[in-house]
Structure formats: C-alpha cells, structure tokens
Amino acid sequence: MPRQYWLVKQEPTKYAFDDLVRDKRTTWDGVRNFQARNNLAKMRVGDRALFYHSNVGQAVVGICEVVREAYPDPSAKEPQWVAVDLVPLRKLNREVTLAEIKKVPALKDMPLLRQSRLSVMPLTAAEFDTITKLGAS
C-alpha cells in the first residue's frame, strides 16, 4: 500500500511538537470525534503526518511518522476509540501558518480549510509536499 499523508492537530499548550521531539515517541490518543477516529484507524506504519499547532500559533510546525497502527485508546473507557503511535522526523525550518495556507491555491481543498475543527485529517501527497516545501524556506 502506498504511503498516506495526514495532518494531526494539537494545542501547543497541551502537547507541542517540541514535546514530541523531547519524548521521541508518543501515543496519539484522546480523539473523541468519529471522523477523526476513522482517520486514525486508516493510518499505517510509515505514513507521514504534519504536526499542526492549533489555537495558539495555528501553524504546521513539524513532520512525524506513524510507527504503530491503530490500537485501543488507553485513555478511553469505551472500546470504540483508537490511538496510534507517532515519532518526530523533523521540525520545519519555518512554521507554515494557517493564513499562509489559505493563500496558496494548491491548498484550497485541504480539509484544514473545510473542516477546521477536525483533529486528524487526510492530506494528498501534493498538499503534504506543498506545505513541506513552504516550511523548508
């Protein structure tokens, strides 16, 4: 199966990309939205995800990789919730802000712009590449 691409969102005051870098690995748990849960369940080992700081900052700040596929969320009482494990790959050279993303025509159909509250969302390879190129400069 070809690599898939994702965007995961977290408030940096709760768990920032720098925390993931420090920890070297994290369980991405606590998701309580059915659509986001379904996206977690579709993640495969080797998939890449952009790490987005929500609320404070509103920017893509880093790239991580899925290293463990969906399993029962250890923070949930109900069995229908899942978690995945992520490791950091690298911090972007510069943050790619939501305002900047909104101005790029190639990103106009991103779920981030259409479903802004969704915490785990799929990306196309082209969207992933566009944002990582913007963050490399």
matplotlib code that plots the C-alpha trace (Angstrom):
import matplotlib.pyplot as plt

x = [0.0, 1.4, 2.3, -0.6, -0.3, -2.1, -2.4, -2.7, -3.6, -2.8, -2.8, 0.9, 0.0, -1.1, 1.5, 3.8, 5.9, 9.0, 7.4, 7.3, 10.9, 11.9, 9.8, 11.0, 7.6, 4.0, 0.7, -1.8, -4.8, -7.8, -9.5, -13.3, -14.6, -15.8, -14.4, -11.0, -11.1, -11.8, -8.8, -6.6, -7.8, -6.7, -3.1, -0.4, 3.2, 5.3, 2.6, 3.7, 1.8, 2.2, 2.0, -0.2, -0.3, -4.0, -5.5, -2.1, 0.1, -2.2, 0.7, 2.2, 5.5, 6.9, 6.7, 6.1, 5.7, 3.3, 5.2, 2.2, -1.1, -4.5, -5.0, -7.4, -7.0, -5.6, -7.2, -10.8, -13.4, -15.3, -13.8, -14.6, -11.8, -8.3, -4.8, -1.7, 2.0, 4.0, 7.7, 9.1, 11.0, 11.9, 10.9, 10.2, 12.7, 9.9, 6.3, 3.6, 0.8, -2.9, -3.1, -0.3, -2.0, -5.3, -3.4, -2.0, -4.3, -3.0, -4.2, -7.7, -9.3, -7.4, -9.7, -8.0, -9.8, -13.1, -13.3, -11.2, -12.2, -11.2, -8.1, -6.9, -7.3, -6.0, -3.8, -2.9, 0.7, 0.7, -0.7, 1.9, 4.7, 3.5, 3.5, 6.8, 8.4, 6.9, 8.3, 11.8, 12.5]
y = [0.0, 3.4, 5.9, 8.1, 11.6, 13.2, 16.3, 16.0, 18.9, 19.7, 22.7, 23.5, 24.4, 20.8, 18.9, 20.8, 19.4, 20.1, 17.8, 15.1, 15.7, 15.5, 12.3, 10.7, 8.9, 9.5, 7.8, 9.9, 9.3, 11.2, 11.6, 11.7, 12.6, 9.7, 11.1, 11.8, 8.3, 6.8, 8.6, 7.3, 3.8, 4.2, 5.2, 2.7, 2.3, 4.6, 7.1, 10.7, 13.4, 17.1, 18.3, 21.4, 23.7, 24.7, 27.6, 29.1, 29.6, 28.0, 26.6, 23.5, 23.1, 19.6, 16.2, 12.9, 9.3, 6.6, 3.8, 1.8, 1.4, 1.8, 0.0, 0.6, 4.0, 3.6, 6.9, 5.8, 3.9, 2.9, 0.3, 2.2, 4.8, 4.2, 5.6, 5.4, 6.0, 8.8, 9.7, 13.0, 13.2, 16.9, 20.3, 22.6, 25.3, 27.8, 27.4, 27.4, 29.5, 29.0, 32.4, 31.4, 28.1, 30.0, 32.0, 29.0, 28.0, 24.4, 24.0, 25.4, 22.0, 20.9, 19.5, 22.0, 24.8, 23.0, 21.2, 23.3, 21.6, 18.1, 16.9, 14.2, 14.6, 13.1, 15.0, 14.4, 13.8, 17.1, 19.0, 17.4, 18.3, 21.9, 22.5, 20.9, 22.9, 26.1, 25.1, 24.4, 28.0]
z = [0.0, -0.9, 1.8, 3.0, 4.4, 7.3, 9.4, 13.2, 15.3, 18.9, 21.1, 21.8, 25.4, 25.9, 23.8, 21.3, 18.6, 20.8, 23.4, 20.8, 19.9, 23.5, 24.1, 20.9, 20.6, 21.7, 21.8, 19.8, 22.0, 23.4, 20.0, 20.6, 17.2, 15.0, 11.7, 13.3, 14.9, 11.5, 10.1, 12.9, 12.1, 8.4, 9.4, 8.5, 9.7, 7.6, 6.9, 7.4, 9.3, 9.5, 13.1, 13.4, 16.4, 16.9, 18.7, 19.7, 16.7, 14.1, 12.0, 10.7, 12.6, 12.0, 10.4, 12.2, 11.2, 12.2, 13.9, 15.4, 13.8, 15.5, 18.8, 21.6, 23.1, 26.6, 27.7, 26.7, 28.8, 25.6, 23.3, 20.0, 20.4, 19.0, 19.2, 17.1, 17.9, 16.3, 16.2, 15.2, 11.9, 11.8, 12.7, 9.7, 9.1, 9.5, 10.6, 7.8, 9.2, 8.6, 7.0, 4.5, 3.7, 2.9, 0.3, -1.6, -4.5, -4.5, -0.9, -1.3, -0.9, 2.2, 5.0, 7.3, 5.4, 5.1, 8.5, 10.7, 13.9, 12.8, 14.7, 12.4, 8.6, 5.4, 3.0, -0.6, -1.4, -3.3, -0.2, 2.0, -0.4, -0.9, 2.8, 3.5, 0.7, 2.2, 5.6, 4.1, 3.1]

ax = plt.figure().add_subplot(projection="3d")
ax.plot(x, y, z, "-o")
ax.set_aspect("equal")
plt.show()
